[in-house]
């Protein structure tokens, strides 16, 4: 039985109440939160030695690289960062150690552009393992139901406001990606979902890859995670139009 049907039967909840209510633990698993240093003893050097992607170094934790592998947990880290972790600037994903904890709602921000109150999203996979695809497309199911918030998926970039990109840019997808970006009418925004388009993730430095997404097209919003949960992605899309828990207006 699909989990959303089970929740409806058990709790009488058919659709998520996010963003009107905070995300529940069932909606955002532990790895749906960014890593942060705990209040106990943190051994940054040991954690850095265990990190397979170089996300931890002395004085810094790069959430844009972290693949949520949990190898740093024995050294004083925990998945306890803010659920609303999307940011407009790549540099803001590099946080100090210790890093911020808790819900961490960002200050209200204006829309990225003069978008309407609804968004049409065109999804492009430039070379992924499909994990982010599944989390993104969950927004169309009856539990998350992004259409209730005016967010719709479209099959053509010419009908889209947002280019939502998953995966590591591969050489074969650079030109199709640029063509999709150019086809979007203005105003438009690009959202990088997951650490793969942000930094390359676990595939960083592999042959056939073309670096991070922002080296190919302008990126307006970064959603970290490996993969980010549907709530993380929904938070990012709501930030594009200045809505949701992170943006104030609902």
C-alpha positions, 0 to 999 in steps of 0.5 A: 500500500502506498505510504500516502494511502496508509497515512490517510487511513491512520491519521485522516491526512490525505495531503501534506499541510506543508508549508502552512504547518512545519514538515513532520518527521515522516515527511523529512527523514533524518537525511532530509536535514543538512549535517551540523555539528552537535553540542558535544565534542566535534572532531573535525579532522577525523570527520574530514578524513572520513568524508568521501567527497571533501565536504568537511574541512577545518572550520567549514562544512560544505552542504553543497558537497555533502552526500549525507553518507553519515560517515561523520556522525561518530565524530560529532556531527548529526543531521540536524540542520534546517529543513528549509536549507535552499539558498540563492547563493552557493557560498551560503552552503558553506557553513562553519563548524559548528553550523546552525541547528534547528528549523532555521527559517530564513528571513523573508525574501522577495521573489526572484523575478516578477513571477505570477503566483503560480509556477510552471516547472520544466525538469531536466536530468543532465546525468543523475542516478534517478534519486532526485527525479523520484523525490521531485516527481513525488510533488505531483502525487496526492500527498504533496500535491504541489498543484494546490500551491500553484506549482505545475510541471510542464513538458515544454521549456517554452511553457515554463517559468523554472528550469529545475535541474538534477544530476551532474552535467555531462558533456552530452547534455550541455547543449540540450541544457543550454537550449532548454534554458534559452527556450524559457521565456523571461522572467525565468529561474534555474533551480539546482536540485541535489548536490550533483548539479551544485558540486558534482557530488560523489561523481565529482572529477569523473570523466565525461563531466562538465563541472557544476551547473552554474558553470553552464547556465546561471543558477538562481537557487540551490537545493542541497541534499542527496537526494533532497526530500520533496519538502526540501524541493518544495521549499526551494520552489516556493522561495522562487516566488517569495512564498512558503515558510521561508518566504513569509507569504503563503 
